[in-house]
Amino acid sequence: MTDTKISFIGAGNMASSIIGGLVQKGYGAGQITATDTYQPTLDKLADNFPVVTTSDNAQAAERSDVILLAVKPQVMEQVCTALRPHLAHKPLIISIAAGIDIRSLDAWLGNDLAIVRCMPNTPALVQTGASGLYANERTSDEQKTIAQDIMEAVGIVQWTASEDLIDSVIAVSGSGPAYYFLMMEAMIDAGVAQGLSRENATELTLQTALGAAKLAKDSDVDVIELRRRVSSPNGTTEKAIQSFEESQLRDVVAKAMDTCAERSREMARELGAK
């Protein structure tokens, strides 16, 4: 896809991270255009990467094979309807906005376009993201490959079998980093309460989270077995796990994720095409 022209409509943190990942992978910065209404955002991006920057969405759209929509869900309708007259060349559309479904994007953009809905997460900012993708029926295999290549610049990609499952992706990985941050926060506070300095508790907690994730990622066994191997009978870890189970941790997590997915569906109803 080295000759594919990509325009990012919105140049905030997530768009900047994807651009950075593409450039690091060897993608030509001159093939990338970024737009934003806030000039300092464009200036900051241009200082880091020699991409084309502009505040003119229409101009960017007309020169692009791929348009990645990276604006807030609340302004997506306005942005899409303004782009509509400039899409006769039928570019691939990738949206990373939570709560905006393909039906709404199709209604606002018109032109019977190939659309990929994507849900990345904030670890993409450090090239360790996880993205769920779903494509409409007008998206070719080649276009799916392009979308996957773009998002793999900042992490892993998983395709979903239906668009409804994007709500589950949001519950698992889109919002997931915040769950882990909360767990880290709780562990740090508990360590401090037991007498550790905040610096000690923080460093130990963060390194433990990093190590556990890497061990789980690199291991040839699943997380259930990894947990079992750490939990010696009647040992310290087993007692802690028993406490979690007695407090119904699994039910707490399931309820939170169900609430998250339902909010995604609510946003689609509130912000989507009527």
N, C-alpha and C positions, 0 to 999 in steps of 0.2 A: 504493500500500500504506500510505497515511498513517493509516488506521484499523486497521491490523493490530497486534495485541498480540504482542510478542515477549518471551520469557523466555530469559535466558542462565543455564544451569546451570553454574556455575563463572565466576568473575569475575577471572581472572588477566590477564596481559598481553595475550594475543590477544583475549579477550573484550572487555577494556577498549578495545582499539584499534578493534574493529568498532563498539562502542557509540559511541566518539568520532567515527568516520567517519559513522555514521548521523546523529548529532546535527548534525554540520557540514553535512550535506546537507539539513538542515531537517526531519529526522524528529523527531517529538515525543518528548521524553525521558520524558514521563508515560506513554507507551505501552510503555516498556521496563522490564522487571524483571530484576534480576540477583541471583543467589543465590551464597552461598559459606559454607563452614564456618568461615572465618577472618574475624572481624569487622574487623580493621584493613584487610583488602583491600576490604571493602564500604565502610568509612569513606573510604578513599582515592578510590574510584570516585565516591561521593556528593559528595565535595568538588569533583570536576571536572565532574560532570554530574548534573542533578536527576532521576535515575532512581529507580525504586522499588527498594529493596534489602531482602533478607530472607535468613534462613538456612533457610527452609521451602521445600524443593523442590516438595512436593506442592501447596502453595498457589499457587506461581508457575505450575506446570504447568496447573492448573485454570483459570487466567484467561487462557491464552495461545492464540493461533492458530498461533504458531510457537515451537518449543522448540529452542534451539541448545545442543547438548551440548559443553561446553568444559572437560571434566574429563580427568584423565590416563587413558590407556588401561588402566592397572592397576586402576582403580576403576570403570570403565565398567559392568561387569556389575552391581555392587552398586547403583550409581546408577540404572540402567535398571530393574532389578527392583523397586526401591522406587517408581519413578514409575508403573509399570504400572497400578495400580488407579486412577490419576488421569487416564487418557488416553481415556476413553470418548467425548469430544467430537472425537476424531481430529485432533489438531493436526499440522501439518507438522513433521517432525523433521529437523534438520540436525546432522550430527556432524562435528567437525573433528579427531577423534582419529585419529592414525596407527595403522595395523595392526588396526583394528577394522572388519570387513566388514559389509555390510548384512544378510547372513544372521544374524550374531550379534545385531545390534541388533534385528532382527525377532523373534528368539527371546526375547530378554530383555524387550522392550517389549510384545509381543503387539499385539492390537487391529487388526491389518492396516493399519498406518499408512503414509502417504507418507513416505519417507525419502530424504534427499539426503546422500550422503557427500561431504565436502569436504576437500581438502588445501590449506590456505593456507601461506604462508611468513612468516618473521620480518620482511621489509620491510613487511609490513602494519602494523607498529608505527609506520611513518612514511608510511602511506597510499600506498605504492608496491609493494604485494604482488602476488603471482600465485597464483591459486587454480584447482585442477582440481576439477570437480564431476561426480558421476554420480548419477542418480536411479533409484529402483526403478519398477516398472511401475504402481504405485498413485499416483504423483506426477503431478498434472495439469499442463497447460501453465501455468496461472495460478500454481500453487505453484512451478514451476521459475522463473518470472519473479520471484517473491518472493525465492527463494533467491539468484538472480543479483543482484538489486538489493541485497540485504544484503551480499553479499561484494564487490560493486563499490564499496561505501563505503570499502574499503581497498586497491583496486587493480583489476587486470584479472581476468577470469574466462574459463576455457576448459572446455567440456563434453567429456567423453570418451565414446567410442562403447560402451565396456564397463567394468565395474567393475575388471577386471584391470588396466586401463591407469592406474588410480590409483597402482599401484605404480611405474609409469614417471613419473607426475607427481611423486611423492615423490623419485625419483632425479634428475629434471631441476630442478624448482623448489623442492620442499619442503626438500630438503637442500642445494640448489644454492648458497644464500648462503654456506654454510661453505666451499665449494670456492673461491669468489672471495675470501673472507677469507684462506684459505691462500695463494692466489696473491699477494694484497696483502702478506701477511706476508713471503713469500719475496722479493718485489721490494724491499720496504723494507730487509730485511736485506742484500740484494745491493748496494743503493745506499749503505748505510752502509759496507759492506766496501770499496767503491770510493772512499770518502772524503767522502761527503755527511754532513751532520749528520742525526740521526734525525728531527728536526723537518722538515728540507728533504725528506728521502726520503719521509716519511709524507705530507706535503701534496701533493707531486708525484704520488705513487702514487694517492692517493685521488681527486684531481682528474682524473687520467688515466682511472681506472676509471669515474668519473661521466661524463666527456666521451665516452668510447668507447661506453658504454651509450646515452647520449642520441643520439649520432650514428647508431648502429645502429638505434635505435628510430624516429628521424625520417627516415631515409634512404629513398629509393625503390629502392635496390639492396640485395642481400643481403650478409651478413657476409663471404662469400667474396670478393666484388668489392671491398668496403671494404678488406679485408686486402691484396688485390692492388694497390690504388691506393696504399697506404702503402709497399709493398715495392718500391722502385726497384731495377732490376737491379744486382747487385753492390754494393748499398748497405748501410748499417748494419742496417736493419730486416730485409732479406732474409737477412743472415747470422744474425741472432738466430732468425728463423723456421726456417732450415735446422737450427740447433742443436736447437730444439725437436723438429723432425721426426725428426732422427737419434736423439734420445732416446726416440722412440716415444711422444710425448705423447698422441696420439690413443688409443693402446692403453691407456695408463695411465688416462685419463679414462673410457674405455669399461668397463674392469675395475672401477673404483671405482663407477660407476653401476650396473653389473650386481650388484655386491655390496650396494649400497644397496637396490635393488629386491627382491633375494632376502631381505634382512633384514625388509623390510616383509611379505613373504609368510610368513616364519617367525613374526613377531609375531602375524599373523592366526591361525596354527595354535596358538600358545601361549596367546593371550589370548581367542580367540574361543569361541563356544558349541561344546560337545563333542557 
